[in-house]
Amino acid sequence: MIIIVSSSGREAATLAAICEQHHWPTQACTSILDLSKLMGKAQPRTVIMRQRLADGYSDDVFCMFK
């Protein structure tokens, strides 16, 4: 599972489409608060954060390994 965090719906949709072409399941959200909620449910392997989020985070990729 890949979670895309972006305040731009168009960017999130583009990144999700690229991931889905590779058959990588994705979910998108718009803030760190929403990401926190998804983390408990989805247990993603990768999180992509896009620049200019309302709460100040930008351009990071986090990979989680079990």
Biotite code that builds the C-alpha atoms (Angstrom):
import biotite.structure as struc

atoms = struc.array([
    struc.Atom([0.000, 0.000, 0.000], chain_id="A", res_id=1, res_name="MET", atom_name="CA", element="C"),
    struc.Atom([1.244, 3.486, -0.909], chain_id="A", res_id=2, res_name="ILE", atom_name="CA", element="C"),
    struc.Atom([-0.291, 6.577, 0.686], chain_id="A", res_id=3, res_name="ILE", atom_name="CA", element="C"),
    struc.Atom([-0.016, 9.834, -1.257], chain_id="A", res_id=4, res_name="ILE", atom_name="CA", element="C"),
    struc.Atom([-0.286, 13.000, 0.835], chain_id="A", res_id=5, res_name="VAL", atom_name="CA", element="C"),
    struc.Atom([-0.953, 16.064, -1.325], chain_id="A", res_id=6, res_name="SER", atom_name="CA", element="C"),
    struc.Atom([-3.046, 19.195, -0.991], chain_id="A", res_id=7, res_name="SER", atom_name="CA", element="C"),
    struc.Atom([-3.454, 19.183, -4.789], chain_id="A", res_id=8, res_name="SER", atom_name="CA", element="C"),
    struc.Atom([-6.096, 16.748, -5.973], chain_id="A", res_id=9, res_name="GLY", atom_name="CA", element="C"),
    struc.Atom([-4.696, 16.774, -9.495], chain_id="A", res_id=10, res_name="ARG", atom_name="CA", element="C"),
    struc.Atom([-1.181, 15.867, -8.344], chain_id="A", res_id=11, res_name="GLU", atom_name="CA", element="C"),
    struc.Atom([-2.498, 13.121, -6.088], chain_id="A", res_id=12, res_name="ALA", atom_name="CA", element="C"),
    struc.Atom([-4.570, 11.679, -8.940], chain_id="A", res_id=13, res_name="ALA", atom_name="CA", element="C"),
    struc.Atom([-1.560, 11.734, -11.278], chain_id="A", res_id=14, res_name="THR", atom_name="CA", element="C"),
    struc.Atom([0.704, 9.987, -8.760], chain_id="A", res_id=15, res_name="LEU", atom_name="CA", element="C"),
    struc.Atom([-2.034, 7.450, -7.983], chain_id="A", res_id=16, res_name="ALA", atom_name="CA", element="C"),
    struc.Atom([-2.515, 6.714, -11.705], chain_id="A", res_id=17, res_name="ALA", atom_name="CA", element="C"),
    struc.Atom([1.215, 6.080, -12.135], chain_id="A", res_id=18, res_name="ILE", atom_name="CA", element="C"),
    struc.Atom([1.215, 3.715, -9.156], chain_id="A", res_id=19, res_name="CYS", atom_name="CA", element="C"),
    struc.Atom([-1.891, 1.902, -10.339], chain_id="A", res_id=20, res_name="GLU", atom_name="CA", element="C"),
    struc.Atom([-0.299, 1.326, -13.775], chain_id="A", res_id=21, res_name="GLN", atom_name="CA", element="C"),
    struc.Atom([2.240, -0.777, -11.880], chain_id="A", res_id=22, res_name="HIS", atom_name="CA", element="C"),
    struc.Atom([-0.530, -2.489, -9.882], chain_id="A", res_id=23, res_name="HIS", atom_name="CA", element="C"),
    struc.Atom([0.577, -0.809, -6.648], chain_id="A", res_id=24, res_name="TRP", atom_name="CA", element="C"),
    struc.Atom([-2.466, -0.132, -4.440], chain_id="A", res_id=25, res_name="PRO", atom_name="CA", element="C"),
    struc.Atom([-2.723, 3.493, -3.304], chain_id="A", res_id=26, res_name="THR", atom_name="CA", element="C"),
    struc.Atom([-4.758, 5.798, -1.115], chain_id="A", res_id=27, res_name="GLN", atom_name="CA", element="C"),
    struc.Atom([-4.609, 9.590, -1.110], chain_id="A", res_id=28, res_name="ALA", atom_name="CA", element="C"),
    struc.Atom([-5.143, 12.172, 1.614], chain_id="A", res_id=29, res_name="CYS", atom_name="CA", element="C"),
    struc.Atom([-4.560, 15.914, 1.998], chain_id="A", res_id=30, res_name="THR", atom_name="CA", element="C"),
    struc.Atom([-2.985, 16.447, 5.434], chain_id="A", res_id=31, res_name="SER", atom_name="CA", element="C"),
    struc.Atom([-0.785, 14.927, 8.099], chain_id="A", res_id=32, res_name="ILE", atom_name="CA", element="C"),
    struc.Atom([-3.856, 14.521, 10.306], chain_id="A", res_id=33, res_name="LEU", atom_name="CA", element="C"),
    struc.Atom([-5.523, 12.412, 7.594], chain_id="A", res_id=34, res_name="ASP", atom_name="CA", element="C"),
    struc.Atom([-2.270, 10.479, 7.158], chain_id="A", res_id=35, res_name="LEU", atom_name="CA", element="C"),
    struc.Atom([-2.237, 9.665, 10.879], chain_id="A", res_id=36, res_name="SER", atom_name="CA", element="C"),
    struc.Atom([-5.747, 8.243, 10.606], chain_id="A", res_id=37, res_name="LYS", atom_name="CA", element="C"),
    struc.Atom([-4.858, 6.147, 7.548], chain_id="A", res_id=38, res_name="LEU", atom_name="CA", element="C"),
    struc.Atom([-1.657, 4.812, 9.096], chain_id="A", res_id=39, res_name="MET", atom_name="CA", element="C"),
    struc.Atom([-3.624, 2.910, 11.708], chain_id="A", res_id=40, res_name="GLY", atom_name="CA", element="C"),
    struc.Atom([-5.919, 1.342, 9.130], chain_id="A", res_id=41, res_name="LYS", atom_name="CA", element="C"),
    struc.Atom([-3.849, 0.841, 5.977], chain_id="A", res_id=42, res_name="ALA", atom_name="CA", element="C"),
    struc.Atom([-0.341, 0.028, 7.284], chain_id="A", res_id=43, res_name="GLN", atom_name="CA", element="C"),
    struc.Atom([1.356, 1.333, 4.130], chain_id="A", res_id=44, res_name="PRO", atom_name="CA", element="C"),
    struc.Atom([4.813, 0.317, 2.944], chain_id="A", res_id=45, res_name="ARG", atom_name="CA", element="C"),
    struc.Atom([5.481, 3.759, 1.393], chain_id="A", res_id=46, res_name="THR", atom_name="CA", element="C"),
    struc.Atom([4.218, 7.295, 1.985], chain_id="A", res_id=47, res_name="VAL", atom_name="CA", element="C"),
    struc.Atom([4.747, 10.038, -0.605], chain_id="A", res_id=48, res_name="ILE", atom_name="CA", element="C"),
    struc.Atom([4.283, 13.605, 0.644], chain_id="A", res_id=49, res_name="MET", atom_name="CA", element="C"),
    struc.Atom([3.993, 16.429, -1.852], chain_id="A", res_id=50, res_name="ARG", atom_name="CA", element="C"),
    struc.Atom([5.039, 20.035, -1.320], chain_id="A", res_id=51, res_name="GLN", atom_name="CA", element="C"),
    struc.Atom([2.923, 22.863, 0.073], chain_id="A", res_id=52, res_name="ARG", atom_name="CA", element="C"),
    struc.Atom([0.766, 20.904, 2.460], chain_id="A", res_id=53, res_name="LEU", atom_name="CA", element="C"),
    struc.Atom([-1.344, 23.138, 4.673], chain_id="A", res_id=54, res_name="ALA", atom_name="CA", element="C"),
    struc.Atom([0.459, 21.922, 7.798], chain_id="A", res_id=55, res_name="ASP", atom_name="CA", element="C"),
    struc.Atom([3.960, 22.670, 6.497], chain_id="A", res_id=56, res_name="GLY", atom_name="CA", element="C"),
    struc.Atom([5.419, 19.352, 5.340], chain_id="A", res_id=57, res_name="TYR", atom_name="CA", element="C"),
    struc.Atom([6.895, 18.916, 1.869], chain_id="A", res_id=58, res_name="SER", atom_name="CA", element="C"),
    struc.Atom([8.444, 16.518, -0.658], chain_id="A", res_id=59, res_name="ASP", atom_name="CA", element="C"),
    struc.Atom([9.309, 13.468, 1.393], chain_id="A", res_id=60, res_name="ASP", atom_name="CA", element="C"),
    struc.Atom([9.156, 9.744, 0.710], chain_id="A", res_id=61, res_name="VAL", atom_name="CA", element="C"),
    struc.Atom([9.037, 7.370, 3.652], chain_id="A", res_id=62, res_name="PHE", atom_name="CA", element="C"),
    struc.Atom([9.485, 3.627, 3.259], chain_id="A", res_id=63, res_name="CYS", atom_name="CA", element="C"),
    struc.Atom([8.375, 1.371, 6.064], chain_id="A", res_id=64, res_name="MET", atom_name="CA", element="C"),
    struc.Atom([9.653, -2.171, 6.373], chain_id="A", res_id=65, res_name="PHE", atom_name="CA", element="C"),
    struc.Atom([8.370, -4.894, 8.629], chain_id="A", res_id=66, res_name="LYS", atom_name="CA", element="C"),
])
